[in-house]
Amino acid sequence: MTNSKLKNQDLEIYEIIKGEESRQQQVLSMIASENFASPAVREALGSVFTNKYSEGYPGARYYEGNTYADKLERLAIERAKELFKLPEGWGVNVQAHSGSPANLSVYIGLLEVGDKILGMYLPDGGHLSHGWSYEPDAEGVDHSQIKYDGGRRKVNITSKCFEAVQYKTDPETQLFNYEKIAEIARATKPKLIITGGTAYPREIDYKKMRAIADEVGAYYLADIAHEAGLIASGVNASPVGIADVVTFTTHKTLRCNRGAIILGKDEMIKKINRAIFPGLQGGPHNHSIAGIAVGLAEAMKPEFKEYSKQVVKNAQHLCAKLIDKGFDIVSGGTDKHLFLIDMSKKEILGKKFSRALALGGIIANKNTIPQESNTPADPSGVRLGTPWITTRGMKEAEMDFIANWISEVYEAVKGFGNDMPFKEFRDKVTELPEIKRIAGEVSELCGKFPLDI
């Protein structure tokens, strides 16, 4: 990254950017929803397309001067069609700014305000944009006792504009219970059924969900924000041609810059296009579309398929090693790039453990788990993902090191207990020699797998 002009003009911003570059180089980024875009993607993202306004769609813009914006968007659409093997009669939208607006545009395009939607319960792994609501007095109580129909507190705009119904994972297996989902669908008659989420580590049977949607006369939306790259590579199963609409963000396993893509049957894409513009957005972010187009081309290369396979191998290997070290893993493992450590039987919970890991150079996030009995602010789990560290070139041998460090961090901090105030916990952990040693060892490993900044 050439920063000479920025350095001369705005030293404060320059130093912040350089600080972030250094941070990314020296830590293990294991947030499951993060990845590292290539220099080519970042070059396109920082191009002169950031200057162009292009309300509308290719060949039908409101402003003049969109010859190259049209070429760019059409190329991005064609690459998405090729990469995800779209069948005849399916179209693409690449204008949604991110995943939540993409999902909202589907609802607005296909539904009426007040219609019922059925999505996955957020603490079990769902997403805010799938209609999250809860009872105000439910915080701090056993979430397994909360009704499937959510509650009065409408957290997300999707639950404010639509009637949200939710399904959970099976209490015993922590997997989808398709018979129970079908039972809820029959009882509630939703207009739209949604799968996908932020923390479900297993494959989804899209054909079973399609059958449930058909039985109750609902549209079926598959949100594959997390698995998009794995699906494009054939490592995970694809809902394309099964669901009515498929949405995904582009910056996770797909390894592009931030953005979103919507795939769907032509008649539905036409409605969704109108929902995005003029319904939700003005001009698309052409610079973002440029970066995504480059990333889509990268994902067509054979090495990206090998990368995707390694992402899953790394996640599964790390899971197995952590189980050997006495950690409970939600659903017993993973089919994807992410997994959840269940800390509910440990001496500290997810919030404190994720902070301790971060101080040791392992960047993860606290997360709710199925049958969560704590609040989302201080949940029982920690979510980890392998996309970014696999981009660095790390494989199973490095997962062994990471598993050891995760275990060592826990052993170093467990004695503080979960009753200690968080600030006091953080301050004490910051000064622990064991944590400083681990952070140094993590940085040393990262130096052997440098990022192409």
Secondary structure, DSSP 8 states (H G I E B T S, - for coil): ---HHHHHH-HHHHHHHHHHHHHHHHSEE--TT-----HHHHHHHTSGGGG----EETTEESSS--HHHHHHHHHHHHHHHHHTT--TTEEEE---SSHHHHHHHHHHHH--TT-EEEEE-GGGT--GGGT-EE-GGGTTS-GGGS-TT--SEE-SHHHHHSEEEEE-B-TTT-SB-HHHHHHHHHHH--SEEEE--SS--S---HHHHHHHHHHHT-EEEEE-TTTHHHHHTTSS---TTTSSEEEEESSSTT--SS-EEEEEEHHHHHHHHHIIIIII-SS--HHHHHHHHHHHHHHTSHHHHHHHHHHHHHHHHHHHHHHHTT-EEGGGS-SSSEEEEE-TTSSS-HHHHHHHHHHTTEE-EEE--TT--S-TTS-SEEEEE-HHHHHTT--HHHHHHHHHHHHHHHHHHGGG-SSS-HHHHHHHHHT-HHHHHHHHHHHHHHHHS----
